[in-house]
Amino acid sequence: MRARTASTFLRIATFVGALAWSAAAATAADHAHDAPVPRGERVVKERVFPAGAIPLQPLIDAVPAGGVLELKPGVYAGPAIIARSMTLKGAAGVVIDGGGVGSLLTVKADKTTISEVTFRNSGDRHEETDACVQLRGQFNIVKDNLFEACLFAFDLQQAHNNIIRRNRIAGARDMEPGVRGDAIRIWYSNDVRVEDNEMTDTRDSVIWYSHGVKMLRNTFSNGRYGVHLMYAHDNVVNENRFLANTVGVFLMYSNDNEVRDNVIRYSQGPSGVGVGFKESSGAKILNNDIFANAQGLFMDASPYDPDSNNLFENNRIAYNGVALLMHSDWEGNIFRANDFVGNHATVMVNGGGSARRNQWDGNYFDDYQGFDRNRDGIGDTPHEIWSWADRLWADVKDAQFFRASPSLELIDLVERMASLVEPQLMLRDKTPRMTPVATGPSIAAGKEALRQ
């Protein structure tokens, strides 16, 4: 009996061992071709082009300084470098393809014009800033082009006085915004004009360490930041449309910038902001239509310069979750002749502070309940906003789920009728307007945007 049992266990052990050996051999065979990549090295990806693609660099090299290269319809293979002044002119059907690796076209020359080309298929490496167009020269014009499947469309580094005009940039809609590339990246590049472009489904358009940049009449949609300024002073962001981005315009450590005549709407989600500030001073926010954002304005330690102000004038701030959210009880901002219409809350301040240390003068509030007996257009009594039960959802984040619910509105009504705690005065405008005053060009533009 013992011999039979021992024999059985021996057969089982032999069978299990054979199975284990077979599995190990199969795994080794499957991975025999996978040589380990040494640390510090990376796999080099090869470019893949459509059949019949024509190398672009020899055509560029054959053009004399100041000459013109007219490309016929077809696919041209990058990468290529323009090292002397010239004009590169495409037409319908002209495609410059990057083969899925690196950047497509690098412009090191000055006074070059590139137009009517479709740029397609750059690399996907963020650390290399793979872009369809790398600008390194000055006084160049890139206009009327189409950008598809580009990680970064434009990358400017120490490239001053360039013009980017009437280009269409389509990003990767199926990717999360944070891992897409930027439509336009301006780094240490001054006096650049970016005008009449259309950018959709990209990550950001950024202005870093630059001054004199003018962003004019562009459309930014379905991205993360429409325009993000960082350490960038004396720039202009005017007459643009920001639609359904996470953030419309954000100024970070940036001073003396102008944001005027823009339509900024549908910046939604937990981080949704129309115009945001972080330690920025001397800004002029004028004539904008800031509509239906989670937070119309967001202020964090701004203005940071104690001798400077931020001016908000003639803006329509309408139908936002919170018209003005301040990260702390700060001072130095001037709110003059703005319209606050249909916002769920006009002002909220984190940490239990208020906004009354800022200047409020001649604004229109749709919930003002005073009279105008002398009919001068100004309310006879100041407009005051007090914090009642809304402090619940402001201070307790989980309570925001119940914002505008009947239960919280009932608590707010009871609090106003028989307050158990002293309410806090959030702001006082001594000269509230009786009718809307924000009549700048942005209002007409905003209404046109809503019709589309």
Summary of the structure (lengths in Angstrom):
residues: 452
radius of gyration: 29.6
end to end distance: 89.7
largest distance: 116.5
contacts: 1544
relative contact order: 0.06
helix: 16%
strand: 35%
